[in-house]
């Protein structure tokens, strides 16, 4: 217990000093490779398109090999226990894309996060990364934003098993590697992790087989404790903001969507972010991307684990 408390206090101190999960003084924001008009939101870009040409993209045949993690984290993380007085919260945005569609990209959300210098995690489907190559590179290049794995095509991993399940989990790594390779060609000095190490189960649903596979292959299964309800029809920005602010607490992970189904999310965020700041909250991603050659966990293993 004393060791755990010491680790938590050390993480809190490092975070307060800006040594974890932030953009240090003089550090590039990773966006200098992209002209401003290529970064900002574009008309109609957020609208999902069902039945679009090229929307049916199969899981890559060559998934490569991923070694088992030396010390896998068991179960999933829904929220995080923090030291008394530490007020951190994590925004997370799903970029789901099912078979037979091309999902959207809600640039207004990303524009707002950048203007407000808010850190966030985007859980991208592998197919989404294929159909949005430029946007994937832009997210990957931004040190305030983390990209996590959200399966290949948003399959329900409570019922998909065997080879199909493994393809859904590992397929996005192929798409991520392609985005990383393209980014290095376009912007050689922009650092990017070798692979993703966060995973979010579609629908928040899994089986013992899929959860064990995710854990064993070096992913932290990141779920949420505050659901914004962002995809719901008829949900206003005001209602969404009030709902999130009423339920958030230190260590919360907030679920939202940035794939064109997060209706009114940008408007809700414009209310949520200043309210949380006024209440003393800071915003963190689930893992820092770079701290020299070492990477530090922000939320670490102090989160609440267990079956989904």
Secondary structure, DSSP 8 states (H G I E B T S, - for coil): -HHHHHHHHHHHHHHHTT-SSS--TT---S-TTS-HHHHS--TTTT--EET-TT------S--------TT---SEESSB---TT--EEEEEEEE---TTEE----HHHHHHHHHTT--EEEEE-HHHHHHTHHHHHHHHH-TTEEEEE--SS---BTT--HHHHHHHHHHHHHHHHHHHHHHHHH-TT----SS--EE--GGG-B-HHHHHHHHHTT-EEE--SEE--TT-TT--HHHHHHHHHHH--TT-EEEEE-SS-STTHHHHHHHHHHHHHHTT-EE--SB-S-BTTB--BSSTT-B--S--
